[in-house]
Amino acid sequence: MQQIELVSKFMKNIVWGLMTEGILAIIVGALIFIYPELLGMLVGTLVVIAGIMSLLLALKIDKYSKVKIDL
């Protein structure tokens, strides 16, 4: 039963991270159409945020993937 709970937390963190990155990408894309002169700054900001979120997701995956089974 414990393994199912760990997989559930793992999947929730991945879904949360991907949805957040997707929403940010849509917002930045819309802002680029409205303000094309800010292209570099908006894309740079999105890349930094995506990098930070990827690192946080990697840490959470590492935390939840440690399952020890005693036989």
C-alpha positions as CSV (number, residue, x, y, z in Angstrom):
1,M,0.0,0.0,0.0
2,Q,2.9,2.4,0.7
3,Q,4.2,2.1,-2.9
4,I,0.9,3.3,-4.3
5,E,1.0,6.4,-2.1
6,L,4.5,7.2,-3.2
7,V,3.6,6.8,-6.9
8,S,0.6,9.1,-6.4
9,K,2.7,11.8,-4.8
10,F,5.3,11.4,-7.6
11,M,2.6,11.8,-10.3
12,K,1.0,14.8,-8.6
13,N,4.3,16.6,-8.5
14,I,5.0,15.9,-12.2
15,V,1.5,17.0,-13.3
16,W,1.7,20.2,-11.2
17,G,5.0,21.1,-12.6
18,L,4.0,20.4,-16.2
19,M,0.8,22.3,-15.9
20,T,2.5,25.3,-14.4
21,E,5.1,25.4,-17.1
22,G,2.4,25.0,-19.8
23,I,0.4,27.9,-18.4
24,L,3.5,30.1,-18.2
25,A,4.4,29.2,-21.8
26,I,0.9,30.2,-23.0
27,I,1.1,33.5,-21.1
28,V,4.6,34.3,-22.5
29,G,3.5,33.4,-26.0
30,A,0.5,35.7,-25.8
31,L,2.7,38.5,-24.4
32,I,5.1,38.1,-27.3
33,F,2.3,38.6,-29.8
34,I,1.2,41.7,-27.9
35,Y,4.7,43.1,-27.2
36,P,7.1,41.7,-29.8
37,E,9.9,44.1,-28.7
38,L,10.1,42.2,-25.3
39,L,10.8,38.9,-27.0
40,G,14.3,38.4,-25.5
41,M,13.3,39.3,-22.0
42,L,10.2,37.2,-22.0
43,V,11.8,34.1,-23.4
44,G,14.8,34.5,-21.1
45,T,12.4,34.7,-18.1
46,L,10.5,31.7,-19.2
47,V,13.7,29.6,-19.6
48,V,14.9,30.5,-16.2
49,I,11.6,29.7,-14.6
50,A,11.4,26.4,-16.5
51,G,14.9,25.5,-15.4
52,I,14.1,26.2,-11.7
53,M,10.9,24.2,-11.9
54,S,12.8,21.3,-13.5
55,L,15.3,21.2,-10.7
56,L,12.6,21.3,-8.1
57,L,10.7,18.4,-9.8
58,A,14.0,16.5,-10.0
59,L,14.5,16.9,-6.3
60,K,10.9,15.8,-5.5
61,I,11.3,12.8,-7.8
62,D,14.5,11.8,-6.1
63,K,12.8,12.2,-2.7
64,Y,9.8,10.0,-3.6
65,S,11.7,7.4,-5.6
66,K,13.6,6.0,-2.6
67,V,11.7,2.8,-1.8
68,K,13.4,0.2,0.4
69,I,12.0,-3.3,0.7
70,D,13.1,-5.6,3.5
71,L,12.7,-9.3,2.7
